[in-house]
Amino acid sequence: MRKIPPKELRLKALGGLIELAPGERTASARFRGRGEVVEAFLRLDTRRRGEVVRAGLEALGLLEGVEDAQKIK
């Protein structure tokens, strides 16, 4: 039986992916927007996309109470 390489080597082989930090999660989602907005978003790396989504949710006031509820769990 072949030994599985360490996670760091497997991530590197997949194009230099970075392991998720504790508490991070990845997901796929569809969204609608003007063409130039969609293109700009898709050019971002996944970490930056997460920052953009978080900033947008905070700006819209949609994260209020969510973080407090997660701390309780």
N, C-alpha and C positions, 0 to 999 in steps of 0.2 A: 504494500500500500504506500502511496506517495504522501510525503509530509506536506502539509499546507504551509505556505510561506507566511511570515508575519504580516499582520494587517498593514503596516506601513509600506511594505513592498507591494502588496496587492493594490493599495490605493494609488501608489506611484505608477503602477502598470496601467491603471485606468485613466491616465492623463493627468496625474498630479493632484488627484482629489485630496481633500483635507478631511480628517475624521471629525465627526460632529462633536461639539463641546457638550458637556453635561447640560441637560435641559433643552438642548436644541433638537429640532425635528425637521424633517424634510417632507414636502408634499408637492403634488402637482395640482394646478388649478387653471381654469380657463377664465379669461376676462376680456372685456370689450373696451375699446378706446380708439382714439384717432390713430391713424397709421403711424405717424411719426412718434407718438407716445409709446405705442406697442413696440416698435423697432428699437427705440432707445432702451426700454425696459429689458428686452430680450438680449441686448448687447452686454448687459451687466452680468457679473458672476453671481452665483447663488447667494453668497454672503451679502453682497451689496443689494440684491433684490429684496432680501429680508429686511435690510435697513430702510429701504424705500417703503415697503409695505407698513412697517412699524411706524415710520414718520407720518405716513398718510392716515393711519388709524388714530394716532395720537392727535393729529391736526383736526380730525373730524370728531374727536371726543369719544371714539368707539372703544377705547381701552380702559376707560374709567371703571374701576371696580373689578376688572378682569384679573389684574395682577394681584390684588389683595386676596381674591378668592383662591388663586393658585398657591399663595403662600400658606393658606390655612390647611390645604391638603397635605 
